[in-house]
Amino acid sequence: MISSWRLAPLIPLLGVTLLGEFASRSGWLPAYLFPSPSSVLKTLVEDASLYRKAFFETVLAAGAGLGLSMAFGLLAGLVLAASTRIRKMFYPYAIFFQTVPIIAIAPLLVIWLGYGMPTVIASAFIVSVFPVIANSVQGLTSTDPVSLQLFRMLDATPAQILFRLRFPAAIPQIFGGFRIAAGLSVIGAIVGEFISGSGLGGFVDASRNQQRVDRVFAAVLLAALLGILFFYCLSLVHPIISRHEKTPEN
Amino acid sequence: MIRARALGKRYESTGGGLAPLDLEVERGQWVTLLGPSGCGKSTFLKLVAGLEVPGEGGVETSVPRSRMSFVFQEPALLSWSTVEENVILPLRLRGADRKEALEKALPWMEKLGILSFRSSFPAQLSGGQKMRVSLARALVTDPDLLLLDEPFAALDEPIRIELGLELRELFLQMKSTILMVTHSITEGLWLGDRVLVFQGRPGKVVLDEALALGDKRPLSLRGDVRFLSRVEQCFNLLKEGRT
């Protein structure tokens, strides 16, 4: 019974798809604004090679941006968590960095990095790095005080405290940051592609100029699937890192 | 072994802490510390362990910190490490290799009845089992001084009694010194050789007495008239301190 409910999220999707199909075919919604789901699928099949190329460009850029975010965000989190003074000095800038809208700085990225992959990767990185920093700092600075006293009692070195206590204790939160960053990296890549003209973002922009709403929908669908794919890939790792949380009851 | 001279520590925010205290503890004694919350019992343990800095006075111990172990009220186990890894943690942090650490840890794990679930994670254990792991981790270094801060507080009465009996037995074998903070008068007197009763905030010692109940502490001792009169004496002092 429970396992059959795993497919429950497909029910609203199916409902909306059928409704969209019906509304479009019956003329309730104008096809030039809301193409029918079947026509979007048809476009996807007909232009498969174009979409495949754009999709993999976005996968590569978002993946690289996410990888950089994970590496840099974690490193920055470790540095910021190491000292209250460092945190007080630099953390407000990390927050400020997060509040700057990427759409406003994307043109600057083009000026600095040119039209192409580096701009898209930088955009994906900028959008997705903050949750990794924030979650890493939060996780690394909220270690159980009793465990910290235990390590002090055992005369543990700062490196032992970091790598044997603070870091393992923070892994669930750091991983939470990675998962948020996964979705954001796709958004960042798409925004970067709007400006630099490549990948799914570039495809959306070009299709908009051509008034090909069906193509826009198809590209948006792929972009959403890409976000889900990234999130799902990271979710696959979750059971491995949380195996110790399994209680006898579950 | 432990010599405190006018040792005090006050917490301005709560008004609690420890009033200046002069105290000597000899090797091989089990000293029970009784008193209300905030009277400085745990603070005293932390001052002895060097986890807190004295506000006034000082404390000397002939035991280096590497020969002390602290058992907290919470088991404070590393949730991502197995039982075995938790027990050998003190040895590993001090540079022992895994094999050497396990050789030392296995007899303790056997004595405390946790050997059969050495590969389990803390989340899979009951409260009593977690405390056994915490005790094994404290004992694996063969400490000369064991500091116990309400170690059985979160456990059911039958498990408290069972662990108390086992710990008393181990204490006699190890010939180490124990300072134990507890809120249970019966448990504290049953297990200890000497009792300190604290009153007030900041707390001061109003009773410091050797119990002379012998080495072995069978459960039946808890029903003994002499024992019960001691319990009553401590109870009255604690009650008096509250009013």
Interface residues (C-beta under 8 A of the other chain):
Chain A: D144 V146 S147 Q149 L150 F151 R152 M153 L154 D155 A156 Q160 R164 L165 P168 A169 I171 R243 H244 E245 K246 T247 P248
Chain B: K46 A49 L51 R65 S66 M68 S69 F70 F72 E74 A76 L78 S79 W80 S81 L89 P90 L93 R94 F121 P122 A123 Q124
